[in-house]
Amino acid sequence: MVLQGDGESLASLQIKVTSKIAAVDLQSLPKHSQSRVDSWIDFARLLEAPLASWLQPGSAQAQQYSQAAAKARVTHDLKVLQHHLTMATFLVGDSMTIADSQLATTLAGPLMHLIGRKQQEQLPSVIRWFTTCTRHPALAPFVGGFTMCQDSIGWKAPVRSQHPSTPPKQQRPADLSTQQDQEMQPADEDGDVDSPTASANGPAVQPVSAEKAQKASKAEAKQAAGASDGDQAGASASEDPDKKAKKDAKAAEKAAKKAKAAAKEAERKAQKDAGPSEKKKKAKDEADAKKAQDAAELKELIDRARATPKGQKKDITSNMFKGYCPPAVEAAWYDWWEQSGFFKPELDSDKPPFVIVIPPPNVTGSLHLGHALTNAIQDTVVRWRRMSGYKVLWLPGTDHAGIATQTVVEKDLAKRKGLTRHDLGREAFLEQVFAWVKTYGGKIFGQMRRMGISVDWDRLAFTMDDNLVAAVQEAFVRLFQEGLIYRENRLVNWCCTLHTAVSDIEVDHLEVKGRTLVSVPGYTQQVEVGVLTSFAYPLEDGSGEIVVATTRPETMLGDTAVAVHPDDD
């Protein structure tokens, strides 16, 4: 590419500038910025090919579609450069690098001969950056002080001169038939190339689509990068020496990159075939050995803690485990607290008593998270009062839960033995109830001990204990004698299976919007509810019947009268 009238080419200029800039004391860049420098150098190299169709010696004979594609490519790349330089002084970092010199020398020719003032006005950041680069000591001797294109149009087609040191390149016959006597079309006011007109040599070259322009640009880039295999020996002999040297350097660089990538791929494949490296295998073995050692130490610590005799203080002279292990830490402590009487009230204290009765959980099952929360809160208050010197008593116990426990036991009997409480009788059924209480009550007490609550286990109570039953009966008789308990006819919840009244809290309420089948205790099949049932009442004189519709047919047999409004049909 010719930059000046003295025949200075782009390749020779870039070689001079690169050698010059290497000798200038420039600010060193961090390693991670080197890749960015390389990217901008590639950007400059890719820009050379489309510019060659406008500025290369002999480009006046280039076909119109090639120049159109090249212009579109250059315009796009200049927009990318303008966007990047809007917020930056140089391409990479705060100082000029080889990437700046490479791209500046590439754009020197276009800015001198090709890009007019109107196009320059759209690239203020590019012009500012280029002016800064030309003033640098490395570039000033070569491109400093030159004058940019002063034409008012946006894209000017310059008149190119033949390189003085290179004879005209011999054209192939195919090129002569299509390029002979073609001249560059003048640019319009906006810098766009006018559509070509028909010539004597054949039909005019029509405007092409963007896709075809891109394909043509790639073809021209290949043609500008180097001669094809079909070039004549004479063309190779007349090629610019600087351009040929640069092309050979690029080919060598490309071959080196391919060789490096192939070596990395071979190394990766070899490592994959060989399996994990010795270093990784050694690290894994060491980690497994350490894990096994920690597990052995933890097991020894737990076994030693559990070997502590019940009620005795645990030996804490050995080293603690590096992490918290509940079985090792919590073992034996609670038994020692209980054996030492720490949960009993201090009767010789001069402070008043502080007594809490634990809300007795039902023996129908196991404790849940709600029990744990309640016990934790109460235990906090109890321990604080005990440390403050009060006569603290926290009473533990469980509740028989009445009909709830009876229902659970009956279901268990029906499932295991196929029996009902009526088959067993009162005394035998109560024995089954107390066996259930003993099983699940012991489970609940074990859960309380695991939570560490500080209750006085010597005062453990159950609501069906003999002393508590006698106390309840005594209170009931006194209330009856005082007239506070009496018998009366009331609407109650009656269970046909249990043959007893049940409280509202023990009744499951179900809202239905229509016909629904529900399971009812004491019935093998589901019962239909939510439907209207017609019930006929026969008249006493036998003259007919009265039909009443209801959703509660089970109550109809208790009716004693039917009220009818005289105005009803």
Phi, psi and omega in degrees: 000126182274127179260323185228168182291342181278003175090014178294122182265162181296318183296314181293323179295317180295324177296315179297314182295318180299316178294326180289315184291335178292334181272349182275143182283092180258158180292128180289147182255150173294163185298323184291346178273347181297323179295325178292322176298315179299322180296319180289329175295317176298322178301317180293320181293321179291338179281342183293322185297307179296329177290333182296328181290348177252326188247346181293143176305131181088002181287350177297339179265006180293151181288154186295320182294331178293317180292325178295316178295320180295319179297318179298318180295313181296317180300316179298313182294326177293325176295319177298316180295320178299317179297320181291319185279356178299324182246015183219149178275318179235172183295316182225125176075194183258004180229163179287137179237178178298331178297319178296316181296321181296312182288326180294317178292329177293322183270355182299311181300309179303319182289336179276323191239339196245312188270114183280183186294323182296321177288325179295326180296336178275356182232058184295320181291324178294316180296319178298315180295317182296318179298320178297319181293321182291342178272354180289145182303333181284331183256335186305319181295342187252315184238000181290146176078007180279165182254131178286165180300126185258003179293145183284340182287163184280329184218106188259136177268104185283160174272117187266147178252151179289137178301124187294333185267356184236121178291161180302136180286132181291126182271150175284153181304323181296325180290324184295326184288336184253338186252350185296134175064012177277136180240155180291140180279143178292150179273149178278189185295327180276359180092006180270147181281132179293153177294136182290154178254168182292146179236175182287340184275351181156183181294152180291153176281116184279156177301143183249165179286168181297322181295315179293326178296320178296317179297319179294324179296319178296320180296318179292327178296318177297319181294321181285331182290332180175161181290148179279175181295338182271002179294148179283157180298329180294323178294320178296325182291329184267005182292147179301126181300320180296317180295320179295319179297318179294321179296318178296321178296319179294319178297319179295320179296319178296318178295323179295320178296318179296320179294320179295318178295321178295323179294318178297318180295321178295319179295318179296318179294322179295319178294322179293319180291326182283347181083190182298144181291165180297325180295315179293320180297320178295318179296321179294318179297320179295320179295319178295320179295320179293320179296319178295322179294317178296320179296320178294317178296319180294318179297319178296320180294318180293316180298319180293323179291319181286342178281355179295128178303143184301127178092352180263158182286140182285143177287121182241020181280339181283165181293144178283153177288150186295335179238164180282123178236107184306314181300324182283322184282317188275347183296137170076339184295314185296319178299322179291320177299314182293318180294328181280354177076025182291341184263002180272153180290143176271097188290340181274006179286146179271001177268159184292163178291150174227107189239134174230130172264120181298134174301108189294122178288150178289146180272021180281351181185214182256167176287153177238187186296329178297319176297318180299319180294313181299314180296323179296318179295314180295321180296324178297314180294317182296314181294324178295315179294322179295318177292338179275358174097008180282162173277089189267132175224123177242111187270123176267162177171176179225163183246136180289342174066013171056235185296331180298313178292321179300318180295318179297317180294320179296319178296321180294320178296317181294327181283319185274320187239350182069031182244161173244169179294333178289329177292326182276325187093166186297307186294315180295324179292321178297325176298320177297322179296314182291329175295319176297317181297320181296320181292305185280334174295317177297324177295320180293318179295324176297321177295322178296318179295323178295332176282347176079023182288143188264064178266158177273099186291345177289344181251025180300136185226154174228138187296345178257013174296153185301316182294324179286324176297317178296321180293321178294317180296320179298317180294323181294316180297318181296319179295325178291318180294330179276001178078012180274343175241128183214164179258137180203154177280118181223158174281116184234167173275117184247131178261117181290340180275313181278344182057048179204162175281146179233151182282164180299326183291340180262007181254133176272119180265133183231122177269125180240146180254358181183200182299124183218140175259125182234154177270129182239132179304135180095353180243135181281333180247157180291149183257139181275127177228168178079023180230154176275130180243129178274125183238127185258127174258117178287144177282154185295324183276002178074013182279352180165205182209160176245124182262125180241133177264135184210158172261358180235069182295339181291347181263353189293326184288348176267000180287144178245349180203161177233124180261130182233130177285135184296336181273353179287147178286000000 
